[in-house]
């Protein structure tokens, strides 16, 4: 009897720990955004532009030389993001958008204008930023 009771208690707990080992999958791998409005997107996420046949995917941050907070720099540095753009029935394209004022922060794909508005987190002295931490604020508008 004790053995049966032990099994009835332990098996559900084993199943629980097997499926809940601390990993919580990211349920927001795809988001929907409205044209002309700014939205946040994480590395690896894909955004569908509402009422348009456009999707974009934030692939990576390929450069982050922005001057870390708590330091003095002689130039502003740059955060460069790589975004893949796809429209139904068209060839996809990857664009690079930058945070530095002297480099392009906008790109055109078909009749869409894509703008990088912000990149977070901002670097701190002595702390490396992981790709999974980056969040870009972008907007997509239709061209004329």
C-alpha positions as CSV (number, residue, x, y, z in Angstrom):
1,X,0.0,0.0,0.0
2,X,2.8,2.4,0.9
3,X,4.5,1.5,-2.4
4,X,1.3,2.4,-4.5
5,X,0.9,5.6,-2.6
6,X,4.6,6.5,-3.2
7,X,4.1,5.9,-7.0
8,X,0.9,7.9,-7.1
9,X,2.7,10.9,-5.6
10,X,6.1,10.6,-7.3
11,X,5.1,10.0,-11.0
12,X,3.2,13.2,-11.4
13,X,6.1,15.1,-9.8
14,X,8.6,13.5,-12.1
15,X,6.4,14.6,-15.1
16,X,6.1,18.1,-13.7
17,X,9.9,18.5,-13.3
18,X,10.6,17.1,-16.7
19,X,8.3,19.6,-18.4
20,X,9.0,22.5,-16.2
21,X,12.8,22.6,-15.8
22,X,13.0,26.3,-15.7
23,X,12.9,26.9,-19.4
24,X,9.9,28.9,-20.5
25,X,9.7,29.1,-24.3
26,X,9.3,32.5,-25.9
27,X,5.7,32.5,-27.0
28,X,6.1,35.8,-28.8
29,X,8.3,34.7,-31.7
30,X,5.9,36.6,-34.1
31,X,4.3,39.9,-33.6
32,X,1.9,42.1,-35.6
33,X,2.6,45.8,-36.1
34,X,0.7,48.6,-37.8
35,X,2.2,50.5,-40.7
36,X,3.5,53.9,-39.7
37,X,3.7,53.1,-35.9
38,X,6.8,52.4,-34.0
39,X,7.1,48.9,-32.4
40,X,9.7,46.9,-30.5
41,X,11.2,43.7,-31.8
42,X,13.7,41.3,-30.3
43,X,16.5,39.5,-32.0
44,X,15.0,36.4,-33.6
45,X,11.4,37.8,-33.7
46,X,9.4,38.3,-36.8
47,X,6.9,41.0,-37.3
48,X,4.0,41.0,-39.8
49,X,2.9,44.4,-40.9
50,X,-0.9,44.5,-40.4
51,X,-2.9,44.9,-43.7
52,X,0.4,44.6,-45.7
53,X,2.1,41.6,-47.2
54,X,5.3,42.4,-45.5
55,X,7.2,40.7,-42.8
56,X,10.5,41.6,-41.2
57,X,12.8,39.5,-39.0
58,X,15.4,41.1,-36.6
59,X,18.3,38.8,-37.4
60,X,21.1,40.3,-35.2
61,X,23.2,43.2,-34.0
62,X,26.4,42.9,-36.0
63,X,28.1,45.9,-34.4
64,X,27.7,47.7,-31.1
65,X,30.5,50.3,-30.7
66,X,28.2,52.9,-29.0
67,X,30.0,54.7,-26.3
68,X,29.2,52.9,-23.0
69,X,27.6,54.9,-20.2
70,X,30.1,55.8,-17.6
71,X,33.0,56.4,-20.1
72,X,34.2,59.2,-22.2
73,X,34.5,58.7,-25.9
74,X,35.7,60.8,-28.8
75,X,32.9,59.6,-31.1
76,X,29.3,58.3,-30.6
77,X,29.9,54.8,-32.0
78,X,27.3,52.8,-33.8
79,X,24.8,50.0,-33.3
80,X,24.2,48.2,-36.5
81,X,21.2,45.9,-36.8
82,X,20.4,43.4,-39.6
83,X,16.8,43.0,-40.6
84,X,15.4,40.6,-43.2
85,X,12.5,41.8,-45.2
86,X,10.1,39.6,-47.1
87,X,7.0,40.3,-49.1
88,X,4.8,37.6,-50.5
89,X,5.9,36.5,-54.0
90,X,9.1,38.6,-53.8
91,X,12.7,37.9,-53.1
92,X,13.7,38.7,-49.5
93,X,16.4,41.2,-48.7
94,X,18.5,41.9,-45.7
95,X,19.2,45.5,-44.7
96,X,21.6,47.1,-42.2
97,X,20.3,50.0,-40.2
98,X,22.5,52.1,-37.9
99,X,22.1,54.2,-34.7
100,X,25.0,56.6,-35.7
101,X,23.8,59.9,-37.1
102,X,26.4,59.7,-39.9
103,X,25.2,56.3,-41.1
104,X,21.9,55.2,-42.7
105,X,19.1,54.4,-40.2
106,X,16.5,53.9,-42.9
107,X,16.2,51.6,-45.9
108,X,13.7,51.0,-48.7
109,X,12.4,47.6,-49.7
110,X,9.9,47.5,-52.6
111,X,7.5,50.3,-51.7
112,X,8.2,50.2,-47.9
113,X,10.4,52.5,-45.8
114,X,12.0,50.9,-42.8
115,X,13.5,53.1,-40.0
116,X,15.5,52.2,-36.9
117,X,14.4,54.5,-34.1
118,X,16.3,53.0,-31.1
119,X,18.4,50.1,-30.0
120,X,18.3,48.9,-26.4
121,X,19.9,48.1,-24.0
122,X,22.5,50.9,-24.2
123,X,26.0,49.6,-23.4
124,X,27.4,49.9,-19.9
125,X,31.1,50.0,-19.2
126,X,32.4,46.5,-18.3
127,X,29.2,44.6,-19.3
128,X,28.8,42.6,-22.5
129,X,25.3,42.6,-24.1
130,X,24.0,39.2,-25.4
131,X,22.2,39.1,-28.7
132,X,19.1,37.9,-26.9
133,X,19.0,41.1,-24.9
134,X,18.7,43.5,-27.8
135,X,15.4,45.2,-28.6
136,X,15.1,47.4,-31.7
137,X,12.4,50.0,-32.1
138,X,11.5,50.3,-35.7
139,X,8.8,51.6,-37.9
140,X,7.6,50.7,-41.4
141,X,5.7,52.9,-43.7
142,X,4.5,52.6,-47.3
143,X,6.2,54.8,-49.9
144,X,4.5,56.8,-52.5
